Amino acid sequence: MAPPPASAVADAMNAPARPRDSRTNVDIMAVTKGFHWPWLIAFIAAVSGVVMAFLALAYQTYEGLGVAGYQAPVFWGVYIITFVFWIGIGHAGTLISAILYLFRAKWRNAINRGAETMTVFAVLTAALFPLIHIGRLWKFYFLLPYPNQRYLWVNFKSPLLWDVFAVNTYLTISVLFFLVGLIPDIAIARDRALGWKKAVYTVLAAGWQGTGKQWKAHNRTVLHLSGIATPLVLSVHSVVSWDFAMSIVPGWHATIFAPYFVAGAIFGGFAMVVVVMVPVRRIFRLEPYITDYHFENMSRFILFTSLICGYAYGAEYFIAWYSGVEPEQTSFWQRAFGPYWVSTWCMITFNVIFPQLLWIKRLRTCVPFLFVLCFFINLGMWFERYVIIITSLSREYVPAAWGLYIPSTVELMVLAGSFCWFSMFFLLFLKMFPIIAISEVKELDIHARDHAREAAAHGGTH
Amino acid sequence: MATLVSVYDYPSDVSTVVRKLKSRGFEDLTTYSPAPFEEIEVAENPKPSGVRLFTLIGGLTGVVTGFAMQIWMSLDWPIKIAGKNFASIPPYWIIGFELTILFGGVLTVIGLVALAGLYPRPLDDHYSPRFSAEEFGVVVRCEDRDVAEVESLMRGHNAKEVTLAASH
């Protein structure tokens, strides 16, 4: 029977939306709906931790930096360590969203939103620490070049100023990248929401309808942002490493620092993606989207970057020995066998020795094992920065000036609070926006169906 | 003028029908798709997106701003240290680079907003939530006398539904 002519067909487009929706939309948007006990418990814990950290910070702001564990010669402590740690965590998000996009690694589609979210909140957390570290929070604007009565400008030859520009650029570009990717998915949420939620999503979706013109501009924007975010991500941790490497402190003044820090950042960042996404997948039943295959691919990255870290650790020790420079040799001897030996051996064990288990496929594909391993890798990466910063500063050129740094309770509370701060934002995001890039997952699904249909039409020859 | 709205399940059908419609002179058309598909974008408009121009302008503005800012500020309060130049170019590459990225990225997103019309506004009359599920839409505006031809072309390329939405 011939189909009815168009003129005779009712205006279906103006009819109410049909109840049929895409399975992908329903499954992924389900995360934002309903009540989940584990989410609530985690959120209450995170908010409590943030309150605790703010109280500690308020106390430090009132009393001064004396309540931190700083004492001569160590005046860079937990705050700088944690700053470097969180900046590093952000790197995996940009790697997954930008670099893997340029390489057309389609497996990234299921995890890129989670990783980008992590990047934004990790950099947001990191950016707080230089301000906490300077003690007088209200003077933070001294870091920026601004016109002032004394006609003084900031020192553009200082790596600390490079860091201000690098971190702020990284934060801005990460947020833009994240928002650009989110717009089509917010439109999906808009089309399915009711009441005040619909009003909010309508504003945030900014008139997105998925027209050819919009997708074209969107794709080109994502491509260009990926293109510029790739050198950016490599530059940011290089600049952070130069905060150390540009000085003449034994243990810091090394040319390997930039690639060493970048590899370490990607290593730690991927480990954090695993630590965050394993419970998310389990609690919100996202197994059909984030599969063991994704975790295996991430574990390959972790193994590869662990080898680079292991090489960098070895190269540092070798160069210290080979240079024949006594303070350098002493600094590294003190790392391994001095008062901070526990941190050093934790770093080596968690970051180099444990990850070698990932050569075994059965362990690489065992998600609970990966979760535990990645937890220890994150611990190891924090210790790495502890070792680099504290050991080097406490064992400089003059033995008479050597000292011992022990983090104070205030510092540890702020450190714990930073994890809660990060978690609080991540948990809020989970309940407001899709944690998996729905349109990108659909792109793969629909393409696969289209190709299967074409193959069937051609007699299954493809 | 008439407006025909057709719905499809597969991007390859959409790209084919768009190409054929355009080759027959029906240029006034809009596609809706739930995900990015390059074949549809190319069929609808093979020209490269203008976003690239925004990125280029942003990047160039950034690098010039970065170097100009540092050189001017260094010369504005000259302090001679160890016989070095007031404005030494090599260390200025770092901030020059960062501002290239920053301005390039911001202008790219401004380009997206401008070219894709991303601001809160009413949705098109023919947009449907189906197009943010897994279905595709092709909307064609044509003369009343061409309705039958357009409809037959759409149906010939696996359109699930073809609707005459408006006729003035």
Chai-1 contact restraints between the chains, C-beta under 6 A:
chainA,res_idxA,chainB,res_idxB,connection_type,confidence,min_distance_angstrom,max_distance_angstrom,comment,restraint_id
A,A6,B,L4,contact,1.0,0.0,6.0,A-B,restraint_1
A,A6,B,E151,contact,1.0,0.0,6.0,A-B,restraint_2
A,A6,B,V162,contact,1.0,0.0,6.0,A-B,restraint_3
A,A6,B,L164,contact,1.0,0.0,6.0,A-B,restraint_4
A,S7,B,L164,contact,1.0,0.0,6.0,A-B,restraint_5
A,V9,B,T163,contact,1.0,0.0,6.0,A-B,restraint_6
A,D11,B,T163,contact,1.0,0.0,6.0,A-B,restraint_7
A,D11,B,A165,contact,1.0,0.0,6.0,A-B,restraint_8
A,A12,B,E161,contact,1.0,0.0,6.0,A-B,restraint_9
A,A12,B,T163,contact,1.0,0.0,6.0,A-B,restraint_10
A,M13,B,V5,contact,1.0,0.0,6.0,A-B,restraint_11
A,M13,B,H126,contact,1.0,0.0,6.0,A-B,restraint_12
A,M13,B,S128,contact,1.0,0.0,6.0,A-B,restraint_13
A,M13,B,T163,contact,1.0,0.0,6.0,A-B,restraint_14
A,M13,B,A165,contact,1.0,0.0,6.0,A-B,restraint_15
A,A17,B,P129,contact,1.0,0.0,6.0,A-B,restraint_16
A,D21,B,A133,contact,1.0,0.0,6.0,A-B,restraint_17
A,S22,B,A133,contact,1.0,0.0,6.0,A-B,restraint_18
A,S22,B,E134,contact,1.0,0.0,6.0,A-B,restraint_19
A,P145,B,M73,contact,1.0,0.0,6.0,A-B,restraint_20
A,Y151,B,W77,contact,1.0,0.0,6.0,A-B,restraint_21
A,W153,B,M73,contact,1.0,0.0,6.0,A-B,restraint_22
A,W153,B,W77,contact,1.0,0.0,6.0,A-B,restraint_23
A,F156,B,Q70,contact,1.0,0.0,6.0,A-B,restraint_24
A,K157,B,P91,contact,1.0,0.0,6.0,A-B,restraint_25
A,W162,B,I94,contact,1.0,0.0,6.0,A-B,restraint_26
A,F165,B,I95,contact,1.0,0.0,6.0,A-B,restraint_27
A,F165,B,E98,contact,1.0,0.0,6.0,A-B,restraint_28
A,A166,B,E98,contact,1.0,0.0,6.0,A-B,restraint_29
A,T169,B,E98,contact,1.0,0.0,6.0,A-B,restraint_30
A,T169,B,I101,contact,1.0,0.0,6.0,A-B,restraint_31
A,T169,B,L102,contact,1.0,0.0,6.0,A-B,restraint_32
A,I173,B,G105,contact,1.0,0.0,6.0,A-B,restraint_33
A,L176,B,G105,contact,1.0,0.0,6.0,A-B,restraint_34
A,L176,B,V109,contact,1.0,0.0,6.0,A-B,restraint_35
A,A187,B,S132,contact,1.0,0.0,6.0,A-B,restraint_36
A,I188,B,S132,contact,1.0,0.0,6.0,A-B,restraint_37
A,D191,B,P129,contact,1.0,0.0,6.0,A-B,restraint_38
A,D191,B,S132,contact,1.0,0.0,6.0,A-B,restraint_39
A,V203,B,P120,contact,1.0,0.0,6.0,A-B,restraint_40
A,A206,B,L118,contact,1.0,0.0,6.0,A-B,restraint_41
A,A206,B,Y119,contact,1.0,0.0,6.0,A-B,restraint_42
A,A206,B,P120,contact,1.0,0.0,6.0,A-B,restraint_43
A,G207,B,L118,contact,1.0,0.0,6.0,A-B,restraint_44
A,G207,B,Y119,contact,1.0,0.0,6.0,A-B,restraint_45
A,G207,B,R121,contact,1.0,0.0,6.0,A-B,restraint_46
A,Q209,B,L123,contact,1.0,0.0,6.0,A-B,restraint_47
A,Q209,B,Y127,contact,1.0,0.0,6.0,A-B,restraint_48
A,G210,B,Y32,contact,1.0,0.0,6.0,A-B,restraint_49
A,G210,B,S33,contact,1.0,0.0,6.0,A-B,restraint_50
A,G210,B,F131,contact,1.0,0.0,6.0,A-B,restraint_51
A,T211,B,T30,contact,1.0,0.0,6.0,A-B,restraint_52
A,T211,B,Y32,contact,1.0,0.0,6.0,A-B,restraint_53
A,G212,B,T31,contact,1.0,0.0,6.0,A-B,restraint_54
A,G212,B,I40,contact,1.0,0.0,6.0,A-B,restraint_55
A,G212,B,E41,contact,1.0,0.0,6.0,A-B,restraint_56
A,G212,B,E44,contact,1.0,0.0,6.0,A-B,restraint_57
A,Q214,B,A116,contact,1.0,0.0,6.0,A-B,restraint_58
A,W215,B,P36,contact,1.0,0.0,6.0,A-B,restraint_59
A,W215,B,E41,contact,1.0,0.0,6.0,A-B,restraint_60
A,K216,B,E41,contact,1.0,0.0,6.0,A-B,restraint_61
A,K216,B,S49,contact,1.0,0.0,6.0,A-B,restraint_62
A,A217,B,S49,contact,1.0,0.0,6.0,A-B,restraint_63
A,A217,B,V51,contact,1.0,0.0,6.0,A-B,restraint_64
A,A217,B,L112,contact,1.0,0.0,6.0,A-B,restraint_65
A,A217,B,L115,contact,1.0,0.0,6.0,A-B,restraint_66
A,A217,B,A116,contact,1.0,0.0,6.0,A-B,restraint_67
A,N219,B,P36,contact,1.0,0.0,6.0,A-B,restraint_68
A,R220,B,S49,contact,1.0,0.0,6.0,A-B,restraint_69
A,R220,B,V51,contact,1.0,0.0,6.0,A-B,restraint_70
A,T221,B,V51,contact,1.0,0.0,6.0,A-B,restraint_71
A,T221,B,T108,contact,1.0,0.0,6.0,A-B,restraint_72
A,T221,B,L112,contact,1.0,0.0,6.0,A-B,restraint_73
A,H224,B,T55,contact,1.0,0.0,6.0,A-B,restraint_74
A,H224,B,T108,contact,1.0,0.0,6.0,A-B,restraint_75
A,I228,B,I101,contact,1.0,0.0,6.0,A-B,restraint_76
A,I228,B,G104,contact,1.0,0.0,6.0,A-B,restraint_77
A,I228,B,G105,contact,1.0,0.0,6.0,A-B,restraint_78
A,L232,B,I101,contact,1.0,0.0,6.0,A-B,restraint_79
A,S439,B,A35,contact,1.0,0.0,6.0,A-B,restraint_80
A,K442,B,P34,contact,1.0,0.0,6.0,A-B,restraint_81
A,K442,B,A35,contact,1.0,0.0,6.0,A-B,restraint_82
A,E443,B,A35,contact,1.0,0.0,6.0,A-B,restraint_83
A,E443,B,P36,contact,1.0,0.0,6.0,A-B,restraint_84
A,D450,B,Y10,contact,1.0,0.0,6.0,A-B,restraint_85
A,D450,B,P11,contact,1.0,0.0,6.0,A-B,restraint_86
A,D450,B,S12,contact,1.0,0.0,6.0,A-B,restraint_87
